[in-house]
Amino acid sequence: MRNYLFVHQNFPAQYRHLAAHLAAQGNRIVAIGDKANLVRRGAQVAGVTLLGYSVVEKEFDPFTASALKAIGRGRAVAAAAAQLRSEGFRPDFVCAHIGWGEALFLKEIFPAAKLLLYGEFFYRSQDSDVGFDPEFPVSEQKVQRLRVMNAPLLMALDVADWIHAPTRWQQRQLPELYAPRTTVVHDGIDTDLALPGSEGSQEELITYVARNLEPYRGFHIFMRAIPEIQRRRAKARIVIVGGDEVSYSPRLPEGETYRKRLLRELDGKIDLERVSFLGRIPYGKYLDLLRSSSVHVYLTYPFVLSWSLLEAMACGCAVVASRTPPVEEVIRHEDNGLLVDFFDTQKIAAAVDDALARQTELAPMRQRARDSVVAGYDLKRVCLPAQLRMIESLLRDR
């Protein structure tokens, strides 16, 4: 039996399956997360002991705020880890996310433990999310501020024994210096749950899913494609899933949302009788929706790949997706999905129209979509075993 520590402000997040598996094997598992998030989300994983930390919010100069807040959060996590140490807990292995400063001081508390860093994202001023969308131009100061935002990430990378990234593109965003110490292994998709339904939908159902409806996930572009989609497909119904908060995109004034903004912009141009906004829905209902989908639209900036794309493919959806990294790492045009230019609303509508018109013909493409996820991203047979091998190699100093 070994002792494992997981650190993530939104635990369990990417560690849900790994932590649960290690706990089920009889290991002692402790997780540290932001207390407010743990309470709000009701975070619980069988066999995992949770410890929350609290952060006192302070006002900083916006230019330096990200680094100073990360240091403050790192100190709060260090205090929680020191409490565990005082109670006799000594982890053999620590898994921590690269972001928010949580991993900064863990090696000082537990120097003998192996530290595996989840390298989800590293900021770049070119060929990434920043400056990708001309509708949201970035100032020179914001580009300069990326270096400040990367400072705590570099501090965490420096002390990590090893790093893992979920996609090859996300690995390439990390500094080249750390490439030899990085393994690409995805979090994994449970394809035993995310699987096609026994019967297809009897209607033309177009689905769009994002955690939050915002530009980083192409919500504004999809909304602007709806008038042309509805013109082409008079019977199609569109179902949109996602919350109204902002995860990654520019913040809006109090009380404003991107959904409200787009609905105002497109007032009178969209038949809202054929568009449903479901908000956030339970996972089972979400999978049922994907199984019923005739065409699933996934758009994203060059950014972190969403689980929802892989889950849609695992459910056998006909996917119309943006030709952006890391989507191109997963979808091959006309083989297991259809790729379109992120900004071209006319081509997005045309691709949706084409996919609806070729439902029977595209059945093999749907199957290949699922097959590609099963082969490369399956949780139980591919990703979790790879994660466990990575951990075991580190524990054995290989």
N, C-alpha and C positions, 0 to 999 in steps of 0.2 A: 504494500500500500504506500502511496506517495501523497504528499501535500501539494495542492495546486492553488494558486491565487489568480483570480481574474479581476482585471481593473477596467471598468468602462462606465462612463457617467450614465449611460442609458442601459446598463446591464438588464437582460442578457444580450440583446443586440446580436452581433455576429457570433457570439460565443454560446448561444442557446443550445445548440446540438452537441458541441464539443464538451461543454461543462456537464450537461446531462449524462453524456456517455461515460465520462470519467467518474462521475459520481456513482453511476450504476455499476461500475467495475470495483467499487469498494474503496476508492480513494477519498481522501478528505478534501473537500472543495470549499473555498471561501471566496466570496466576490465582494469587491468594494465598488460602490457607485454613488452618484449624487443622491443624497437623501431625498430631496424634493422629487426627483424623477422616479426613484424607486417607489415612493408612496403614490405618486400620481398614476403610474403605470401598473401598480400592483405587481411588481416584478417578483416572480417566484419560479424557481426551478427545483425539481425534486432532488433532495440530497445536497443542496447548496446553501451554505450559511451566508446571509447577506449582512454587510456592514455599510452604513451610509455615512457620508461625510457632508459637511455643510460649507458653503462658500459665502463670504460676506461680499456683496457687490459694492464696488467702489467706482468712482468716476475718474477716468484717466483721459489724457490727451488721445483723441481717436487714432493718431498715427502710431502711438506706442501701446495702445490698449491691449491688443491681442497678446503681445509678449508678456506684459505685466499681469494680465488676468491669468495667463497660463502658469506663470510662476506661482501666483496665489493659489491656484487650483492644485498645482503640484505639491505645495506645502500642506494643503488640507489632506490630500491623499497620503502624503508621508506621515502625517500625524495619525491617521487611521491605521496605517501599516505599523507604525510604532506601537500603537495600542495592541494590535494583534501579537506583535513580538513580545510585549510585556506579559501577555497571557500565555506565552509558550508556543505560539504558532510559528513554525519555520517552514516556509514553502520550499519545495525542491524546484518548482517551476512557476514562473510568473508570465501570464499573458496580459498584455496591455495594449490599448489603442494608441496610435501615434499622436492623436489630436488632443487639444485642450490642456496639455501640460501634465496630464495625470501620471505619465511615466518618468518624469524628470528626476525624481529623487528616490525611486524604488531600490536602485542598486546600493544606495547608502544605507537603507534600512535592512535589506536582505542581500548582502554582497555575494553570498554563496549560491544563491538561486540563479538558474538560467532565466534570462529575460527575452521573451519572444514578442516582438513588436508587430502589431497589425498595421502595416503601411498602406493605409487606405488612399491617402492623397497627399501630394506635395505640390505647392503652388508654383506655377510657371507663368511668365509674362507673355509667352508666345506659344502657339500651337496647343492651346488648352482652353479652359473655360473663359479666362479673362480676355475681354476684347473680342470674343467670338461673335456676339450679337450686336450689330451696329445700332440697334434700337436702344441699347443701354451702353453708351460709350463710357470709357474709363478715363479718368484724368491721369496725368503724369504722376501726381502724388499717390494715387491708388496703386499704380504699377510699382512705385518705389516701396509702398507699404507692404508689398508681397514679401520683401526680404525680412521685414519685421515679423510678419506672420510665419515665415519659415524658420525663424530663429529657434523657437522652442521645439520645432520638429527636428531640427538638426541636433539640438541638445539631446533629444530622446534617441535619435538614431545612433549617436556617438556611444551611448552606454549599452545599447542592445547587443545581446549575443547573436541574435538572428532576427530576420525580418521576413514576414510573408505578406504577399500582395494578392488580391483576388483575381486580377487579370494581368496579362502581359503589358497592356498599355499603362495600367496604373503602376506597374513596376518600373516602366520606362520614365515615369514622371519623377521618380526618386533620383537623387544625385548618382551619377555613374559610379562614384566611389563605393557605394553600398550594393551595387549589383551582385558582386560575388557572394554577398551574405544575404541574399534574398531568394526565397522560393515562391513560385507562383502556385497558389492553390486556392480555389474558390471556397466560399462558405458552404456551398452545396444546396441543391434543390431536392426536396423529398418527392421524387417522381412516383412514389407509391401513393401519395396524396394528390399531387398535381398530375392528373392524367385525363385523357379525353373522356367525354361522356359516351353513353351507349348510342345516343341518337343526336344528330345535329339539330340546330335551331330551325324552326319552320318559318322564321321571319328573317329579314335582312337586318342583322343586329351588329352594329359597329360599336366597339368598346375602346375606351381610353382610360388608363389607370396611372395615377401617381400618388405618392404619399400626400403631397400638397400640390394644388393647381397653381403652377408658377412657371415663369419663362425658362428656367433651367431645364425643365422637362417638356418644353415646347408647347405649353398650354395655350399661349397666345397665338402660336402658329396654327395649332389644330382648330381653335375656335374660328380663326379667319378662313380656314378651309371648309367649314361647315356649310356656308351658303352654296358653294359650288357642289359639294357632296349631295346636298338636298336637291339641288337643281337636277343633278344626274340621276339620283335614286329617289324617286318620289315616295317609295314605300319604306325606305330605310329608317330604322330607329337608332338613335345614338345614346349610349349610356356612358356617363362620365363618373369615375370614382376618384375621390381625393378630398382632402381637407382644404380649408381656406387659409391656413397659416403659411408662413414663408420659411422654407428650410435653407435655401441657398441663394435665392435671387435678391435683388435690391429691395430693401424694406419700403413699405408704403405708409402713408399717413394713418394715424389712428382711425379705426373703423373702416378703412378701405381694404379691398381684397382684389386680387387679379381677376377673380370671377366677376365681381361687380363691374370692374373697369371694362372688361371685354364685352359684357352684356350691354353696357351703355354704348360702347363703340359700334356694336353690331345690332343695335336696336332696330327692329323692322326688317332686318336682312336674314334672320334665322327664324324658322318655324319652331318655336319652343315647345309646341305640342308634341314634337317628335324628338325632343332632347330631354334626358333625365339626368339630374345631378343627385347622386346618391350619398355624397359625403364619404366618410369612412365607414366601411361595413365589416362585419365579422369575416374571418378568414374562409370559413366554409362557404359562406354566401358569395364571397369573392371568387373562389374556385368554380362554383356553379355558374357564375356569370361568364367566366372564361370558357367553360365547356360549351356554353350556348352561343358564344361569339361567332359571327360569320367572318368578320375582319377585325383584327386588333391593331390599333395604331400606337406606336411607341416612338416618341421623339425625345432627344436629349442633346444638350451641349456636349462637347468633349469633356466628359466628367465621369464620376463613379457610375458603373453599370448597375442598373436597378435589378433587384431580384424579380420584379414583376415581368420583365421581358422574358427571362428564362422560364418562369412559371407559365406564362402564356404559351411559349413554345412547347413546354412539357404537356400542356393541355391540348396540344394539337391545333393551336390557332393558326389562321392565315395571317401572318404578321406583316404590316407595312411599317417600316422603321426608317429612321434617319440614317443617312450615310455619314455617320460620325464615329470616331473612335470612342469607346471600345466596342460599339455595336458591330462594326465590321469584323471584329475578332470572333463574333458569334454567328452572324448571319451572312450567308453567301447568296447574292442576288439571284433570284429565280431557282435556287436550289432548295433552301430551307426557309426562305422569306423573300420579301420584296423591299429593296432599298430605294429611298428617294432623297432628294436634296432637302435639308432641314427647313430652309426658308421658302421653298416653292409651294405655295398653297394650291396652285393649279395642278401641279404634278402629284401632290399628295391626294387630292380629290380624284384625279384620274386613276391613280394606283388603287385606291379604295374601290372605285367604280369597276375597274378591271378585275379585282379580286372577287367582288360580288358576282360579276358576270361569269366567272370561271370557277365557281365553287366545286363542281364535280371534277373538273380538270386539275384543280389544285390539291386534290386529296393526297396524292403522293408527296407534294411539297409539305403539307401539314405533317405527314408521317415522318418525313426527314427532319422536320423541326424538332419533333419529340425525340427522334433517334439521336440527334446531335446533343441534346441536353442529357439524355440518359448516358451517352458514351463519355461526355466530357465533364458533366457537372452534377451527376447523381450523388446525393448526399451519402447514402449508406454504402454504396459500392465503389465510389471513386474518391470523393472529396474528404469524407471523414477518415477513411483509411490512410489517405495521403497526409492529413494533418497529424494523425497519430504516429506515422512513420517519422515525420519531421521532428516531433517532440521527442520521440525515443532516440533519434540520432543525436539530438542536442544533449539529452541527458547522458548519453554515452560518449560525449565529446567527439563526435564524428562529424 
